[in-house]
Amino acid sequence: MSPSDTSDGSLVQLMNTQSGGESARPLEIDSTSLPLPSHLERSISETATSENAFLPSLADFNFHQWSPDALFTSQTHSTQDDWYPSDSQITRGCELFFDHVAGFLPFLHRPTFNTHQTSKALLLSVLALAYQYGENPDSGDDVGSGQSLSVQCFYRARASIATEEEHVDESLHGVTLVQAYLLLEVFALIYSTDNDAAYGLKTHSKMICLARAVGLMQPESVPPPETEDLESLWLVFARAESAKRTLFAVHQIDTLWYQILSIPRSLSHLEIKHDLPCRETFFEASSSAEWAVKQLCNKNQNSTVPYPDAVRRLLSGDHLSAIPDFDPYGTINITHFILSSAREISGWSSMTGMLSMDRIEPLRAALQALGPYAHPETPNGTQTPSAALWEATWETAMIDMQSWSPSHTGGIIANSLDASLHQMTVMAPSFDLMCKSKIASTIQPHVDWFLRYLDATLVPDTEAPWVILYAYKAFMIAWQLLDGGAKGCMQVVGVQDGDREAALAWAKKAFGRRIQWKLGKVVVNCLDNLRV
């Protein structure tokens, strides 16, 4: 069912119910007050010409001003200053990272990732996440040894990154430092069972400021290599694509915190000057020869589109088939832009008591048009780890487009994902609101998608950890509908209408498959607080 099936009156009712305001006419703007298209084009051109004069540089960046550890030294665990993982730990850890983590953070180039040449901070950050998914080979693969090694690598990486900050330059090392910060932030907020959330959020601010300072927001302006050596051409491609994918991952995490924690975004969508990511098959080519063959077979070899242009064309009604080929990983960023825009409208409407359908309808239509690209068909019907994230991001956006977050419109800012999950438990959209406004029937297919996904994913060891946040929010909607007596709200997973005990047992089993990670534990604890 299309999101446009929800009536305008339903959204007005939803907005008024959540904000307590009175309905009002949409905000109208006099067209004579807007710049003419010709003036706008000239303005954009002039801005693009002169913008380099205003770009931040590393020379202006103060690492100490943004240092997270300067604020949280008391929380830093003691680690031997000379400790470093063994060769066997590094080898196993890199395998674990690329097998389990790279599917949802796909910016490191596996074929050329050299553990002897990369920075210690980045390598330790890689191992911190990697050993959340496997055991320590130097401890005989004892149960729990991987988690301990993961924490040890995390705190050693924090110490190493402080040293590397003193020698960073604006070339490749600047990008690797941003990558290390991103991995440390993800660990602190998602995996760490200590009180590291504040460190992670502070690291987030520092990472984005550093990304600007090292020029990550725009493609690196380097001339084509004056060589016919295939290996060199491949390395240039890998470096550029890795930097681009790093920025797209930073953007995704930035918008994720806005959507889950209601923390204002730090990165503007307009800052991203890169083309959309290339197809995963090119980036994962294991050799220069394989990469060259795939490039030669690519029918759209010279066709690319910048991320801002893709967003504009989509919102203007252009069909995505008219946009040059790109990896579905880029649909996550486009989806985040649409969802962030809808969230901003919901906040504006809650403050003003007004709702303009002219602002919402283009977002709805654009999100609907993205659907087939977030659910790409595969030759054998198999689903890659990356594909699950593309689909889950789009499905949760379809839910949020109709059911505004009560915590967001209520002005509640969460300081950790634990707090956010507890908010989802106590502040899920009410049964009366969803049914009276006809929202329930609109979002049910997307709730069903998450229920089926949870039911079918028996070993979620390649799942992006934030998918559990999306899935739990969908389950809480299903729970509210079931509790209110709605028909068929959990039938897709065999739970009969009104059977709260069966629904809760099913949820504990599904989310219990993720209990080895922190967010899985938190969700199961939240489920224990639901009444049967």
Contacts in CASP RR format, 6 or more apart in sequence:
PFRMAT RR
TARGET T0000
AUTHOR 0000-0000-0000
METHOD contacts of the structure
MODEL  1
MSPSDTSDGSLVQLMNTQSGGESARPLEIDSTSLPLPSHLERSISETATS
ENAFLPSLADFNFHQWSPDALFTSQTHSTQDDWYPSDSQITRGCELFFDH
VAGFLPFLHRPTFNTHQTSKALLLSVLALAYQYGENPDSGDDVGSGQSLS
VQCFYRARASIATEEEHVDESLHGVTLVQAYLLLEVFALIYSTDNDAAYG
LKTHSKMICLARAVGLMQPESVPPPETEDLESLWLVFARAESAKRTLFAV
HQIDTLWYQILSIPRSLSHLEIKHDLPCRETFFEASSSAEWAVKQLCNKN
QNSTVPYPDAVRRLLSGDHLSAIPDFDPYGTINITHFILSSAREISGWSS
MTGMLSMDRIEPLRAALQALGPYAHPETPNGTQTPSAALWEATWETAMID
MQSWSPSHTGGIIANSLDASLHQMTVMAPSFDLMCKSKIASTIQPHVDWF
LRYLDATLVPDTEAPWVILYAYKAFMIAWQLLDGGAKGCMQVVGVQDGDR
EAALAWAKKAFGRRIQWKLGKVVVNCLDNLRV
1 441 0 8 1.000
1 442 0 8 1.000
1 444 0 8 1.000
1 445 0 8 1.000
2 368 0 8 1.000
3 364 0 8 1.000
3 367 0 8 1.000
3 368 0 8 1.000
3 398 0 8 1.000
3 401 0 8 1.000
3 402 0 8 1.000
3 442 0 8 1.000
4 361 0 8 1.000
4 364 0 8 1.000
4 365 0 8 1.000
4 368 0 8 1.000
5 441 0 8 1.000
5 442 0 8 1.000
6 402 0 8 1.000
6 437 0 8 1.000
6 438 0 8 1.000
6 439 0 8 1.000
6 442 0 8 1.000
7 438 0 8 1.000
8 357 0 8 1.000
9 437 0 8 1.000
10 437 0 8 1.000
10 438 0 8 1.000
10 439 0 8 1.000
11 355 0 8 1.000
11 357 0 8 1.000
11 360 0 8 1.000
11 402 0 8 1.000
11 437 0 8 1.000
12 23 0 8 1.000
12 355 0 8 1.000
13 433 0 8 1.000
13 436 0 8 1.000
13 437 0 8 1.000
14 403 0 8 1.000
14 404 0 8 1.000
14 433 0 8 1.000
14 437 0 8 1.000
14 439 0 8 1.000
15 21 0 8 1.000
15 23 0 8 1.000
15 346 0 8 1.000
15 349 0 8 1.000
15 350 0 8 1.000
15 353 0 8 1.000
15 355 0 8 1.000
15 404 0 8 1.000
15 409 0 8 1.000
16 22 0 8 1.000
16 23 0 8 1.000
16 353 0 8 1.000
17 433 0 8 1.000
17 437 0 8 1.000
18 350 0 8 1.000
18 404 0 8 1.000
18 406 0 8 1.000
18 409 0 8 1.000
18 410 0 8 1.000
18 433 0 8 1.000
19 349 0 8 1.000
19 350 0 8 1.000
19 351 0 8 1.000
19 353 0 8 1.000
19 409 0 8 1.000
19 410 0 8 1.000
21 353 0 8 1.000
22 353 0 8 1.000
23 353 0 8 1.000
23 355 0 8 1.000
24 352 0 8 1.000
24 353 0 8 1.000
24 354 0 8 1.000
24 355 0 8 1.000
25 354 0 8 1.000
26 354 0 8 1.000
26 355 0 8 1.000
26 356 0 8 1.000
26 357 0 8 1.000
26 358 0 8 1.000
26 359 0 8 1.000
27 352 0 8 1.000
27 354 0 8 1.000
27 356 0 8 1.000
35 43 0 8 1.000
55 212 0 8 1.000
55 215 0 8 1.000
55 218 0 8 1.000
56 209 0 8 1.000
56 212 0 8 1.000
56 213 0 8 1.000
56 215 0 8 1.000
57 170 0 8 1.000
57 213 0 8 1.000
58 168 0 8 1.000
58 169 0 8 1.000
58 170 0 8 1.000
58 174 0 8 1.000
58 213 0 8 1.000
58 214 0 8 1.000
60 213 0 8 1.000
61 209 0 8 1.000
61 210 0 8 1.000
61 213 0 8 1.000
63 165 0 8 1.000
63 166 0 8 1.000
63 206 0 8 1.000
64 70 0 8 1.000
66 202 0 8 1.000
66 205 0 8 1.000
66 206 0 8 1.000
66 209 0 8 1.000
66 210 0 8 1.000
67 162 0 8 1.000
67 206 0 8 1.000
68 199 0 8 1.000
68 200 0 8 1.000
68 202 0 8 1.000
68 203 0 8 1.000
68 206 0 8 1.000
69 76 0 8 1.000
69 158 0 8 1.000
69 162 0 8 1.000
69 199 0 8 1.000
71 198 0 8 1.000
71 199 0 8 1.000
71 202 0 8 1.000
72 196 0 8 1.000
72 198 0 8 1.000
72 199 0 8 1.000
72 202 0 8 1.000
75 194 0 8 1.000
75 195 0 8 1.000
75 196 0 8 1.000
75 199 0 8 1.000
76 155 0 8 1.000
76 158 0 8 1.000
76 159 0 8 1.000
77 151 0 8 1.000
77 155 0 8 1.000
77 194 0 8 1.000
79 152 0 8 1.000
79 155 0 8 1.000
79 156 0 8 1.000
79 159 0 8 1.000
81 159 0 8 1.000
83 152 0 8 1.000
83 156 0 8 1.000
84 120 0 8 1.000
84 156 0 8 1.000
85 124 0 8 1.000
85 127 0 8 1.000
85 149 0 8 1.000
85 153 0 8 1.000
86 138 0 8 1.000
88 137 0 8 1.000
88 138 0 8 1.000
89 127 0 8 1.000
89 136 0 8 1.000
89 137 0 8 1.000
89 138 0 8 1.000
89 149 0 8 1.000
90 115 0 8 1.000
90 123 0 8 1.000
90 127 0 8 1.000
91 115 0 8 1.000
92 130 0 8 1.000
92 134 0 8 1.000
92 137 0 8 1.000
93 126 0 8 1.000
93 127 0 8 1.000
93 130 0 8 1.000
93 131 0 8 1.000
94 113 0 8 1.000
94 115 0 8 1.000
94 126 0 8 1.000
94 127 0 8 1.000
94 130 0 8 1.000
95 130 0 8 1.000
96 130 0 8 1.000
96 131 0 8 1.000
96 133 0 8 1.000
96 134 0 8 1.000
97 108 0 8 1.000
97 126 0 8 1.000
97 127 0 8 1.000
97 129 0 8 1.000
97 130 0 8 1.000
98 108 0 8 1.000
98 110 0 8 1.000
98 113 0 8 1.000
99 133 0 8 1.000
99 462 0 8 1.000
100 130 0 8 1.000
100 133 0 8 1.000
100 461 0 8 1.000
100 462 0 8 1.000
101 126 0 8 1.000
101 129 0 8 1.000
101 130 0 8 1.000
101 133 0 8 1.000
102 108 0 8 1.000
102 110 0 8 1.000
103 384 0 8 1.000
103 385 0 8 1.000
103 386 0 8 1.000
103 389 0 8 1.000
103 462 0 8 1.000
103 464 0 8 1.000
104 385 0 8 1.000
104 386 0 8 1.000
104 389 0 8 1.000
104 462 0 8 1.000
104 463 0 8 1.000
104 464 0 8 1.000
104 465 0 8 1.000
105 129 0 8 1.000
105 182 0 8 1.000
105 183 0 8 1.000
105 186 0 8 1.000
105 249 0 8 1.000
106 245 0 8 1.000
106 249 0 8 1.000
106 280 0 8 1.000
106 283 0 8 1.000
106 329 0 8 1.000
106 386 0 8 1.000
107 179 0 8 1.000
107 242 0 8 1.000
107 245 0 8 1.000
107 246 0 8 1.000
107 248 0 8 1.000
107 249 0 8 1.000
108 126 0 8 1.000
108 179 0 8 1.000
108 242 0 8 1.000
109 238 0 8 1.000
109 239 0 8 1.000
109 241 0 8 1.000
109 242 0 8 1.000
109 283 0 8 1.000
110 284 0 8 1.000
111 238 0 8 1.000
111 284 0 8 1.000
111 285 0 8 1.000
111 286 0 8 1.000
111 287 0 8 1.000
112 235 0 8 1.000
112 238 0 8 1.000
115 123 0 8 1.000
118 176 0 8 1.000
119 160 0 8 1.000
119 164 0 8 1.000
119 173 0 8 1.000
119 176 0 8 1.000
119 177 0 8 1.000
119 180 0 8 1.000
120 157 0 8 1.000
120 160 0 8 1.000
120 164 0 8 1.000
121 157 0 8 1.000
121 160 0 8 1.000
121 161 0 8 1.000
121 164 0 8 1.000
121 176 0 8 1.000
121 177 0 8 1.000
121 180 0 8 1.000
122 176 0 8 1.000
122 177 0 8 1.000
122 179 0 8 1.000
122 180 0 8 1.000
122 183 0 8 1.000
124 153 0 8 1.000
124 154 0 8 1.000
124 156 0 8 1.000
124 157 0 8 1.000
124 160 0 8 1.000
124 180 0 8 1.000
125 153 0 8 1.000
125 154 0 8 1.000
125 157 0 8 1.000
125 161 0 8 1.000
125 179 0 8 1.000
125 180 0 8 1.000
125 183 0 8 1.000
125 184 0 8 1.000
125 187 0 8 1.000
126 183 0 8 1.000
127 149 0 8 1.000
127 150 0 8 1.000
127 153 0 8 1.000
128 150 0 8 1.000
128 151 0 8 1.000
128 153 0 8 1.000
128 154 0 8 1.000
128 157 0 8 1.000
128 183 0 8 1.000
128 184 0 8 1.000
128 187 0 8 1.000
128 191 0 8 1.000
129 150 0 8 1.000
129 183 0 8 1.000
129 186 0 8 1.000
129 187 0 8 1.000
129 191 0 8 1.000
130 150 0 8 1.000
131 146 0 8 1.000
131 147 0 8 1.000
131 149 0 8 1.000
131 150 0 8 1.000
131 153 0 8 1.000
132 146 0 8 1.000
132 147 0 8 1.000
132 150 0 8 1.000
132 191 0 8 1.000
132 517 0 8 1.000
133 461 0 8 1.000
134 146 0 8 1.000
135 141 0 8 1.000
135 142 0 8 1.000
135 143 0 8 1.000
135 144 0 8 1.000
135 145 0 8 1.000
135 146 0 8 1.000
136 142 0 8 1.000
136 145 0 8 1.000
136 146 0 8 1.000
136 148 0 8 1.000
136 149 0 8 1.000
139 145 0 8 1.000
139 146 0 8 1.000
139 149 0 8 1.000
150 187 0 8 1.000
150 191 0 8 1.000
151 192 0 8 1.000
151 194 0 8 1.000
154 184 0 8 1.000
154 187 0 8 1.000
154 188 0 8 1.000
154 192 0 8 1.000
157 180 0 8 1.000
157 184 0 8 1.000
158 184 0 8 1.000
161 177 0 8 1.000
161 180 0 8 1.000
161 181 0 8 1.000
161 184 0 8 1.000
164 173 0 8 1.000
164 177 0 8 1.000
164 180 0 8 1.000
165 177 0 8 1.000
167 173 0 8 1.000
168 174 0 8 1.000
168 177 0 8 1.000
168 214 0 8 1.000
170 213 0 8 1.000
170 214 0 8 1.000
170 215 0 8 1.000
172 239 0 8 1.000
174 210 0 8 1.000
174 214 0 8 1.000
175 214 0 8 1.000
175 216 0 8 1.000
175 242 0 8 1.000
175 243 0 8 1.000
175 246 0 8 1.000
177 210 0 8 1.000
177 214 0 8 1.000
178 207 0 8 1.000
178 210 0 8 1.000
178 211 0 8 1.000
178 214 0 8 1.000
178 216 0 8 1.000
178 246 0 8 1.000
178 250 0 8 1.000
179 246 0 8 1.000
181 203 0 8 1.000
181 206 0 8 1.000
181 207 0 8 1.000
181 210 0 8 1.000
182 207 0 8 1.000
182 246 0 8 1.000
182 249 0 8 1.000
182 250 0 8 1.000
182 253 0 8 1.000
184 200 0 8 1.000
184 203 0 8 1.000
185 200 0 8 1.000
185 201 0 8 1.000
185 203 0 8 1.000
185 204 0 8 1.000
185 207 0 8 1.000
185 253 0 8 1.000
186 253 0 8 1.000
186 465 0 8 1.000
187 196 0 8 1.000
188 196 0 8 1.000
188 197 0 8 1.000
188 199 0 8 1.000
188 200 0 8 1.000
188 203 0 8 1.000
189 196 0 8 1.000
189 197 0 8 1.000
189 200 0 8 1.000
189 201 0 8 1.000
189 416 0 8 1.000
189 417 0 8 1.000
190 417 0 8 1.000
190 465 0 8 1.000
190 466 0 8 1.000
190 517 0 8 1.000
190 518 0 8 1.000
190 519 0 8 1.000
191 465 0 8 1.000
191 517 0 8 1.000
191 518 0 8 1.000
192 518 0 8 1.000
193 518 0 8 1.000
197 415 0 8 1.000
197 416 0 8 1.000
197 417 0 8 1.000
197 418 0 8 1.000
198 415 0 8 1.000
201 257 0 8 1.000
201 263 0 8 1.000
201 415 0 8 1.000
204 253 0 8 1.000
204 254 0 8 1.000
204 257 0 8 1.000
204 266 0 8 1.000
205 266 0 8 1.000
207 250 0 8 1.000
208 250 0 8 1.000
208 254 0 8 1.000
208 266 0 8 1.000
208 267 0 8 1.000
211 217 0 8 1.000
211 247 0 8 1.000
211 250 0 8 1.000
212 271 0 8 1.000
216 243 0 8 1.000
216 246 0 8 1.000
216 247 0 8 1.000
216 250 0 8 1.000
217 247 0 8 1.000
217 271 0 8 1.000
217 272 0 8 1.000
217 273 0 8 1.000
218 273 0 8 1.000
218 274 0 8 1.000
219 240 0 8 1.000
219 244 0 8 1.000
219 273 0 8 1.000
219 274 0 8 1.000
219 275 0 8 1.000
220 240 0 8 1.000
220 243 0 8 1.000
222 236 0 8 1.000
224 236 0 8 1.000
225 232 0 8 1.000
225 233 0 8 1.000
225 236 0 8 1.000
227 233 0 8 1.000
230 288 0 8 1.000
230 289 0 8 1.000
230 292 0 8 1.000
231 288 0 8 1.000
233 288 0 8 1.000
234 285 0 8 1.000
234 287 0 8 1.000
234 288 0 8 1.000
234 291 0 8 1.000
234 292 0 8 1.000
237 282 0 8 1.000
237 291 0 8 1.000
238 283 0 8 1.000
241 277 0 8 1.000
241 278 0 8 1.000
241 282 0 8 1.000
241 283 0 8 1.000
244 274 0 8 1.000
244 275 0 8 1.000
244 277 0 8 1.000
245 277 0 8 1.000
245 283 0 8 1.000
245 329 0 8 1.000
247 272 0 8 1.000
247 274 0 8 1.000
248 272 0 8 1.000
248 274 0 8 1.000
248 277 0 8 1.000
248 307 0 8 1.000
248 329 0 8 1.000
248 330 0 8 1.000
248 332 0 8 1.000
248 333 0 8 1.000
250 267 0 8 1.000
251 267 0 8 1.000
251 269 0 8 1.000
251 272 0 8 1.000
251 333 0 8 1.000
251 336 0 8 1.000
252 332 0 8 1.000
252 333 0 8 1.000
252 336 0 8 1.000
254 265 0 8 1.000
254 266 0 8 1.000
254 267 0 8 1.000
255 265 0 8 1.000
255 336 0 8 1.000
255 337 0 8 1.000
255 339 0 8 1.000
255 340 0 8 1.000
256 336 0 8 1.000
256 466 0 8 1.000
257 263 0 8 1.000
257 265 0 8 1.000
258 264 0 8 1.000
258 265 0 8 1.000
258 340 0 8 1.000
258 343 0 8 1.000
259 336 0 8 1.000
259 339 0 8 1.000
259 340 0 8 1.000
259 343 0 8 1.000
259 400 0 8 1.000
260 414 0 8 1.000
260 417 0 8 1.000
260 420 0 8 1.000
260 466 0 8 1.000
260 469 0 8 1.000
261 413 0 8 1.000
261 414 0 8 1.000
261 415 0 8 1.000
261 416 0 8 1.000
261 417 0 8 1.000
261 420 0 8 1.000
262 405 0 8 1.000
262 407 0 8 1.000
262 408 0 8 1.000
262 411 0 8 1.000
262 412 0 8 1.000
262 413 0 8 1.000
262 414 0 8 1.000
263 413 0 8 1.000
263 414 0 8 1.000
265 340 0 8 1.000
269 307 0 8 1.000
269 308 0 8 1.000
269 311 0 8 1.000
269 337 0 8 1.000
269 340 0 8 1.000
270 308 0 8 1.000
272 307 0 8 1.000
272 308 0 8 1.000
272 333 0 8 1.000
273 306 0 8 1.000
273 307 0 8 1.000
273 308 0 8 1.000
274 306 0 8 1.000
274 307 0 8 1.000
275 304 0 8 1.000
275 305 0 8 1.000
275 306 0 8 1.000
275 307 0 8 1.000
275 326 0 8 1.000
276 304 0 8 1.000
276 305 0 8 1.000
276 306 0 8 1.000
276 307 0 8 1.000
276 310 0 8 1.000
276 326 0 8 1.000
276 327 0 8 1.000
276 330 0 8 1.000
276 333 0 8 1.000
277 283 0 8 1.000
277 326 0 8 1.000
277 327 0 8 1.000
277 329 0 8 1.000
277 330 0 8 1.000
278 304 0 8 1.000
278 326 0 8 1.000
278 327 0 8 1.000
279 298 0 8 1.000
279 325 0 8 1.000
279 326 0 8 1.000
279 327 0 8 1.000
280 327 0 8 1.000
280 329 0 8 1.000
280 386 0 8 1.000
281 294 0 8 1.000
282 291 0 8 1.000
282 294 0 8 1.000
282 295 0 8 1.000
282 298 0 8 1.000
283 327 0 8 1.000
285 291 0 8 1.000
285 294 0 8 1.000
295 301 0 8 1.000
298 325 0 8 1.000
300 324 0 8 1.000
300 325 0 8 1.000
303 324 0 8 1.000
303 325 0 8 1.000
304 324 0 8 1.000
304 326 0 8 1.000
305 313 0 8 1.000
305 323 0 8 1.000
305 324 0 8 1.000
305 326 0 8 1.000
307 330 0 8 1.000
307 333 0 8 1.000
307 334 0 8 1.000
310 323 0 8 1.000
310 326 0 8 1.000
310 334 0 8 1.000
311 334 0 8 1.000
311 337 0 8 1.000
313 322 0 8 1.000
313 323 0 8 1.000
314 320 0 8 1.000
314 323 0 8 1.000
314 334 0 8 1.000
314 366 0 8 1.000
314 369 0 8 1.000
314 370 0 8 1.000
315 362 0 8 1.000
315 363 0 8 1.000
315 366 0 8 1.000
317 362 0 8 1.000
317 365 0 8 1.000
317 366 0 8 1.000
317 369 0 8 1.000
319 369 0 8 1.000
320 369 0 8 1.000
320 370 0 8 1.000
320 372 0 8 1.000
320 373 0 8 1.000
328 373 0 8 1.000
328 374 0 8 1.000
328 376 0 8 1.000
328 386 0 8 1.000
328 387 0 8 1.000
328 390 0 8 1.000
329 386 0 8 1.000
329 390 0 8 1.000
331 370 0 8 1.000
331 373 0 8 1.000
331 374 0 8 1.000
331 390 0 8 1.000
331 393 0 8 1.000
331 394 0 8 1.000
332 389 0 8 1.000
332 390 0 8 1.000
332 393 0 8 1.000
334 366 0 8 1.000
334 370 0 8 1.000
335 367 0 8 1.000
335 370 0 8 1.000
335 374 0 8 1.000
335 393 0 8 1.000
335 394 0 8 1.000
335 397 0 8 1.000
336 393 0 8 1.000
338 363 0 8 1.000
338 366 0 8 1.000
338 367 0 8 1.000
338 370 0 8 1.000
338 397 0 8 1.000
338 401 0 8 1.000
339 367 0 8 1.000
339 397 0 8 1.000
339 400 0 8 1.000
339 401 0 8 1.000
341 363 0 8 1.000
342 360 0 8 1.000
342 363 0 8 1.000
342 400 0 8 1.000
342 401 0 8 1.000
343 400 0 8 1.000
343 404 0 8 1.000
343 405 0 8 1.000
343 408 0 8 1.000
345 356 0 8 1.000
345 359 0 8 1.000
345 360 0 8 1.000
345 363 0 8 1.000
346 404 0 8 1.000
346 405 0 8 1.000
346 408 0 8 1.000
346 409 0 8 1.000
347 408 0 8 1.000
347 409 0 8 1.000
349 355 0 8 1.000
350 409 0 8 1.000
350 410 0 8 1.000
363 401 0 8 1.000
364 401 0 8 1.000
367 394 0 8 1.000
367 397 0 8 1.000
367 398 0 8 1.000
367 401 0 8 1.000
370 394 0 8 1.000
371 394 0 8 1.000
374 390 0 8 1.000
374 391 0 8 1.000
374 393 0 8 1.000
374 394 0 8 1.000
375 387 0 8 1.000
375 390 0 8 1.000
375 391 0 8 1.000
375 394 0 8 1.000
376 387 0 8 1.000
376 390 0 8 1.000
378 384 0 8 1.000
378 387 0 8 1.000
385 462 0 8 1.000
385 463 0 8 1.000
388 453 0 8 1.000
388 457 0 8 1.000
388 462 0 8 1.000
388 463 0 8 1.000
388 464 0 8 1.000
388 467 0 8 1.000
389 463 0 8 1.000
389 464 0 8 1.000
389 467 0 8 1.000
391 449 0 8 1.000
391 453 0 8 1.000
392 450 0 8 1.000
392 453 0 8 1.000
392 464 0 8 1.000
392 467 0 8 1.000
392 470 0 8 1.000
392 471 0 8 1.000
393 470 0 8 1.000
395 446 0 8 1.000
395 449 0 8 1.000
395 450 0 8 1.000
395 470 0 8 1.000
395 474 0 8 1.000
396 446 0 8 1.000
396 450 0 8 1.000
396 470 0 8 1.000
396 473 0 8 1.000
396 474 0 8 1.000
398 443 0 8 1.000
398 446 0 8 1.000
399 443 0 8 1.000
399 446 0 8 1.000
399 447 0 8 1.000
399 473 0 8 1.000
399 474 0 8 1.000
399 477 0 8 1.000
402 439 0 8 1.000
402 442 0 8 1.000
402 443 0 8 1.000
403 429 0 8 1.000
403 434 0 8 1.000
403 439 0 8 1.000
403 443 0 8 1.000
403 477 0 8 1.000
406 427 0 8 1.000
406 428 0 8 1.000
406 429 0 8 1.000
407 414 0 8 1.000
407 420 0 8 1.000
407 423 0 8 1.000
407 427 0 8 1.000
412 423 0 8 1.000
412 427 0 8 1.000
414 420 0 8 1.000
414 423 0 8 1.000
417 469 0 8 1.000
417 519 0 8 1.000
417 522 0 8 1.000
418 522 0 8 1.000
420 469 0 8 1.000
421 469 0 8 1.000
421 472 0 8 1.000
421 519 0 8 1.000
421 522 0 8 1.000
421 523 0 8 1.000
421 526 0 8 1.000
422 522 0 8 1.000
422 526 0 8 1.000
424 469 0 8 1.000
424 472 0 8 1.000
424 473 0 8 1.000
424 476 0 8 1.000
424 526 0 8 1.000
425 476 0 8 1.000
425 526 0 8 1.000
425 529 0 8 1.000
425 530 0 8 1.000
428 473 0 8 1.000
428 476 0 8 1.000
428 477 0 8 1.000
428 479 0 8 1.000
428 480 0 8 1.000
429 439 0 8 1.000
429 477 0 8 1.000
429 480 0 8 1.000
430 480 0 8 1.000
431 480 0 8 1.000
431 481 0 8 1.000
431 483 0 8 1.000
431 484 0 8 1.000
431 485 0 8 1.000
431 486 0 8 1.000
433 439 0 8 1.000
434 440 0 8 1.000
434 443 0 8 1.000
434 477 0 8 1.000
434 480 0 8 1.000
434 481 0 8 1.000
435 481 0 8 1.000
435 486 0 8 1.000
440 481 0 8 1.000
440 486 0 8 1.000
440 489 0 8 1.000
443 477 0 8 1.000
444 481 0 8 1.000
444 489 0 8 1.000
446 474 0 8 1.000
447 474 0 8 1.000
447 477 0 8 1.000
447 478 0 8 1.000
447 489 0 8 1.000
448 492 0 8 1.000
449 474 0 8 1.000
450 470 0 8 1.000
450 471 0 8 1.000
450 474 0 8 1.000
450 475 0 8 1.000
451 474 0 8 1.000
451 475 0 8 1.000
451 478 0 8 1.000
451 490 0 8 1.000
451 492 0 8 1.000
451 493 0 8 1.000
452 492 0 8 1.000
452 493 0 8 1.000
453 471 0 8 1.000
454 471 0 8 1.000
454 475 0 8 1.000
454 493 0 8 1.000
454 510 0 8 1.000
454 511 0 8 1.000
455 493 0 8 1.000
455 506 0 8 1.000
455 510 0 8 1.000
457 463 0 8 1.000
457 513 0 8 1.000
458 513 0 8 1.000
459 513 0 8 1.000
460 513 0 8 1.000
460 514 0 8 1.000
463 514 0 8 1.000
465 517 0 8 1.000
465 519 0 8 1.000
468 511 0 8 1.000
468 514 0 8 1.000
468 519 0 8 1.000
468 520 0 8 1.000
468 523 0 8 1.000
469 519 0 8 1.000
471 511 0 8 1.000
472 511 0 8 1.000
472 523 0 8 1.000
472 526 0 8 1.000
475 507 0 8 1.000
475 511 0 8 1.000
478 489 0 8 1.000
478 490 0 8 1.000
478 503 0 8 1.000
479 500 0 8 1.000
479 503 0 8 1.000
479 507 0 8 1.000
479 530 0 8 1.000
481 489 0 8 1.000
482 489 0 8 1.000
482 490 0 8 1.000
482 495 0 8 1.000
482 497 0 8 1.000
482 498 0 8 1.000
482 499 0 8 1.000
482 500 0 8 1.000
482 503 0 8 1.000
483 498 0 8 1.000
483 500 0 8 1.000
484 498 0 8 1.000
485 497 0 8 1.000
485 498 0 8 1.000
486 497 0 8 1.000
487 497 0 8 1.000
488 497 0 8 1.000
489 497 0 8 1.000
490 503 0 8 1.000
490 506 0 8 1.000
491 497 0 8 1.000
493 506 0 8 1.000
494 506 0 8 1.000
495 502 0 8 1.000
495 503 0 8 1.000
495 506 0 8 1.000
496 502 0 8 1.000
500 531 0 8 1.000
500 532 0 8 1.000
501 532 0 8 1.000
504 527 0 8 1.000
504 530 0 8 1.000
504 532 0 8 1.000
507 527 0 8 1.000
508 524 0 8 1.000
508 527 0 8 1.000
511 520 0 8 1.000
511 523 0 8 1.000
511 524 0 8 1.000
511 527 0 8 1.000
512 520 0 8 1.000
512 523 0 8 1.000
512 524 0 8 1.000
514 520 0 8 1.000
514 523 0 8 1.000
515 521 0 8 1.000
515 524 0 8 1.000
END
